[in-house]
Amino acid sequence: MSNQPSNKKVTLVLFHNDLRVADNATLLKAAALSSNGRLLLVYASSLTDRLKNKDSHTYHYDSLSHARKQFLFESLADLNASLMQLGNRLLYLPNSSATSDSFTQLSELIEQQYVTDICVSKTADYNQNQVYELLQKQYPQISWHVQTTATLFDELPLEHLPKSFTQFRKKIESNHDLLHAEKDSVICLTPKSLSPLPESMFNREGYFFKIDRSDTQVLNEHIQQQPNFKGGESSGLKHLKGYFDSDAPSTYKTTRNVLDDWTHSTKFSAWLANGSLSVNMVLNRLRRYERDIMANDSTYWIWFELLWREYFYWYAAAHQQKLFWLKGIAQHSPSTQFNQKRLAQWKHGQTPYSIVNACMHQLKSTGYMSNRGRQLVASCLVHELGLDWRYGATYFEQHLIDYDVASNWGNWQYLAGVGADPRGCRQFNLNKQTEQYDPNGEFIRKWQGEV
């Protein structure tokens, strides 16, 4: 890397799980660092592909599903619009370049623009952190700035991570200081303006983010997404307001297991997953609802689910690559196998279980599945079909618009009996679950799950 031609800072923000401008400590830090310099705002697609050996990585997939890709593109387009209002714009490094992958493009950008500082948000994504380490070794002269943007707590608020969620929850809720800090969580400011791009970038049109119309048309033709599920910070904030302006929070605990209804669960997960929505904003809005409208078992259960998300984050951060091991964090491997025919039946919704088939068709069509549905299809894959749970986790990673590395892989370990559940594996009686959650067969008929 050449010597920097001037004394001005060139700061680069590498977006990952923080695709927003409001309550984004990373963007705020970058704005301060670059106040007398230049600012590069970058999203690099599939940086972690460099770490994967496709010939030996059994669980690799070639591309994101149509639904997940569309939600991501919508989120990036919304972020770009917000950044342009602040005086800058998003630079996009695709992984499908004919000449180089996104990691190589990022390295070239860092060198060509004489980057002095890099700002990132803290993540529990083991592979993403490996990429950050590679960059730090490659450019030791660059200063790194890591901010907390995705969690309720800046650091693990306990001396050690408990082995189960219940222990974690009880420790948090019994600590008055932690709860006081949580209830008064502070939303950081949104920058009023951002320093401009380096002048040399203005003739580099290929770097600027844009969605090709033909790509958008192809994506729209392949998905049946709920119209409310649109990616981006502005859509996430609109949904947050609409949800807490309704009566839904006061009935959440009794409706959350419904398989297919927009209003019966919070639906925050998709925007939380890629950071279009801040978890602190969700929590603050929940506390305001409890203060001004009602506090009951249902509003507590929303906090309960946010705490589950928090637990899985610190679980992934603590166990790192063990998140992807067959035996997880357990001392034994599950008695599963690989069977291509059974796996294909599961993926395409052609199992002997109608409820599972319907859920899998829903996932493939929309990129979403209820929490109850996820438990049922995971139980089927592991217990009824006897398959390696990692195939299911990878398929979810490919398709879910609310994919989050910690929650996804942590939950799959939990269901497979190699994770944070002290009771071991959890097997659901699929006939009983069908009678309980789809007694009239409406969901099965809608998603063509009949055997």
Beta strands, then each sheet from edge to edge (+ up, - down):
strand 1: 10-15
strand 2: 38-44
strand 3: 90-93
strand 4: 117-121
strand 5: 143-147
sheet 1: 3+ 2+ 1+ 4+ 5+
end
